[in-house]
Amino acid sequence: GMIETRPYMRAKAGLADCWHDKKEDDKAIEIYEEMLELNPNDNQGIRYLLSTLLLSKNDLTRFQLFIKNSEKEDCAVWNYNNALYYFKKFGQTVKSDKELLKAYKSNEYVIDYMLGIKRLPDELPQYIGRGDENEAISYVNGAWLIWDKTDEALDWLYEFKQKRQA
């Protein structure tokens, strides 16, 4: 809430984004974690970026600890990342299916964009609302690679979608 710190925090976020673009995710994670210490209210939404980066790591321990501290979150990033976490850790189980259903109910558009049924626009949306297509576009833009690199995760989404249509 301190206006005079905004340029510094924006610069730190930009630096973390650069590290992420250079595939130096550990450095980006370190900066994002420091930013959350400096700004626990997180009006910049750094927790969403950090959540997805932590999920991309092979060791899911940090993701699990991070997500536990934010159980009140209810958005596409949180719900779909949580479903993927359970899928990565345990495979397709009753729990991972339950989490995917919860994610789907929070934003049904994500799966169509994730599977390429709907094409992502050339530009990211400027405004995002909970449960809307813009939220789905934003999430898929940031998380698609993690889903794609997780063995059978996209097949799991496809199977889920087929069951929902039946």
C-alpha positions as CSV (number, residue, x, y, z in Angstrom):
1,G,0.0,0.0,0.0
2,M,3.0,2.3,0.0
3,I,2.9,4.2,-3.3
4,E,6.5,5.2,-3.2
5,T,7.6,1.5,-3.4
6,R,5.6,0.7,-6.6
7,P,8.5,1.5,-9.1
8,Y,10.8,-0.8,-7.1
9,M,8.3,-3.6,-6.9
10,R,7.5,-3.3,-10.6
11,A,11.2,-3.4,-11.4
12,K,11.6,-6.6,-9.3
13,A,8.7,-8.2,-11.1
14,G,10.2,-7.3,-14.4
15,L,13.5,-8.8,-13.4
16,A,11.8,-12.0,-12.3
17,D,10.0,-12.1,-15.6
18,C,13.3,-11.7,-17.4
19,W,14.8,-14.6,-15.5
20,H,11.8,-16.7,-16.3
21,D,12.0,-15.9,-20.0
22,K,15.7,-16.9,-19.9
23,K,14.7,-20.3,-18.3
24,E,16.3,-19.3,-15.0
25,D,13.2,-20.2,-13.0
26,D,15.0,-20.7,-9.7
27,K,16.2,-17.0,-9.8
28,A,12.7,-15.9,-10.7
29,I,11.2,-17.9,-7.9
30,E,13.6,-16.4,-5.4
31,I,12.6,-12.9,-6.5
32,Y,8.9,-13.6,-6.4
33,E,9.2,-15.1,-2.9
34,E,11.1,-12.0,-1.7
35,M,8.4,-9.8,-3.2
36,L,5.7,-11.7,-1.3
37,E,7.7,-11.1,1.9
38,L,7.9,-7.4,1.1
39,N,4.2,-7.2,0.0
40,P,2.2,-9.9,1.8
41,N,-1.1,-8.3,0.5
42,D,0.2,-9.0,-3.0
43,N,-1.7,-6.4,-5.0
44,Q,0.5,-7.3,-8.0
45,G,-0.7,-10.9,-8.2
46,I,2.8,-12.4,-7.8
47,R,1.4,-15.4,-6.0
48,Y,-0.2,-16.6,-9.2
49,L,3.0,-16.4,-11.1
50,L,4.9,-18.1,-8.3
51,S,2.3,-20.9,-8.0
52,T,2.8,-21.8,-11.6
53,L,6.6,-21.6,-11.5
54,L,6.7,-23.8,-8.4
55,L,4.4,-26.3,-10.1
56,S,6.9,-26.5,-13.0
57,K,9.6,-27.9,-10.8
58,N,10.2,-31.6,-10.4
59,D,10.2,-31.3,-6.6
60,L,6.7,-30.4,-5.7
61,T,7.4,-29.9,-2.0
62,R,7.7,-26.1,-2.3
63,F,4.5,-25.9,-4.3
64,Q,2.7,-28.0,-1.7
65,L,3.9,-25.7,1.1
66,F,3.0,-22.6,-0.8
67,I,-0.5,-23.7,-1.8
68,K,-1.3,-24.8,1.8
69,N,-0.8,-21.2,2.9
70,S,-3.4,-20.0,0.5
71,E,-6.3,-22.3,0.8
72,K,-8.8,-19.5,0.5
73,E,-7.9,-18.8,-3.1
74,D,-10.5,-19.7,-5.7
75,C,-9.5,-18.9,-9.2
76,A,-8.4,-20.7,-12.4
77,V,-4.7,-20.5,-11.5
78,W,-5.2,-22.0,-8.1
79,N,-7.7,-24.6,-9.0
80,Y,-6.1,-25.9,-12.2
81,N,-2.6,-25.8,-10.7
82,N,-3.9,-27.7,-7.7
83,A,-5.5,-30.4,-9.9
84,L,-2.3,-30.7,-11.9
85,Y,-0.3,-31.0,-8.7
86,Y,-2.4,-34.0,-7.6
87,F,-2.1,-35.5,-11.1
88,K,1.7,-35.0,-11.2
89,K,2.1,-36.4,-7.7
90,F,-0.4,-39.3,-7.7
91,G,-1.6,-39.8,-11.3
92,Q,-5.2,-40.0,-12.2
93,T,-6.9,-40.8,-8.9
94,V,-10.3,-40.0,-7.3
95,K,-8.6,-37.0,-5.6
96,S,-7.0,-35.6,-8.8
97,D,-10.4,-36.1,-10.6
98,K,-12.2,-34.3,-7.8
99,E,-9.7,-31.4,-8.0
100,L,-10.1,-31.2,-11.8
101,L,-13.9,-31.1,-11.4
102,K,-13.5,-28.2,-8.9
103,A,-11.2,-26.4,-11.3
104,Y,-13.6,-26.9,-14.2
105,K,-16.5,-25.6,-12.2
106,S,-14.5,-22.5,-11.4
107,N,-13.7,-21.9,-15.1
108,E,-15.0,-24.2,-17.8
109,Y,-13.2,-22.3,-20.6
110,V,-9.7,-23.4,-19.6
111,I,-9.9,-26.9,-21.0
112,D,-11.0,-25.8,-24.4
113,Y,-8.0,-23.5,-24.6
114,M,-5.7,-26.0,-23.1
115,L,-6.6,-28.6,-25.6
116,G,-6.6,-26.2,-28.6
117,I,-10.3,-26.6,-29.2
118,K,-10.4,-22.8,-28.9
119,R,-7.4,-20.8,-30.2
120,L,-5.6,-18.4,-27.9
121,P,-5.8,-14.8,-29.2
122,D,-2.7,-13.1,-30.4
123,E,-2.8,-10.6,-27.5
124,L,-3.5,-11.3,-23.8
125,P,-6.6,-9.7,-22.3
126,Q,-6.2,-6.5,-20.4
127,Y,-8.9,-7.4,-17.8
128,I,-9.5,-10.7,-16.2
129,G,-12.7,-11.7,-14.3
130,R,-13.2,-14.8,-12.2
131,G,-14.6,-17.6,-14.3
132,D,-14.5,-15.8,-17.6
133,E,-12.7,-16.5,-20.9
134,N,-10.1,-13.9,-20.2
135,E,-9.1,-15.7,-17.0
136,A,-8.9,-18.9,-19.0
137,I,-6.7,-17.3,-21.7
138,S,-4.4,-15.8,-19.2
139,Y,-4.0,-19.1,-17.2
140,V,-3.4,-21.2,-20.3
141,N,-0.9,-18.7,-21.7
142,G,1.2,-19.1,-18.5
143,A,0.6,-22.8,-17.7
144,W,0.2,-24.7,-21.0
145,L,3.8,-25.7,-21.2
146,I,3.7,-27.3,-17.7
147,W,0.6,-29.3,-18.7
148,D,2.1,-30.3,-22.0
149,K,5.3,-31.5,-20.3
150,T,3.4,-33.6,-17.7
151,D,3.0,-37.1,-19.1
152,E,-0.6,-37.8,-20.0
153,A,-2.0,-34.6,-18.4
154,L,-3.5,-33.3,-21.6
155,D,-5.0,-36.8,-22.2
156,W,-6.5,-36.6,-18.8
157,L,-8.1,-33.3,-19.7
158,Y,-9.4,-34.7,-23.0
159,E,-10.9,-37.7,-21.2
160,F,-12.5,-35.4,-18.6
161,K,-14.0,-33.2,-21.4
162,Q,-15.4,-36.3,-23.2
163,K,-17.1,-37.5,-20.0
164,R,-18.6,-34.0,-19.5
165,Q,-20.1,-34.0,-23.0
166,A,-21.6,-37.5,-22.6
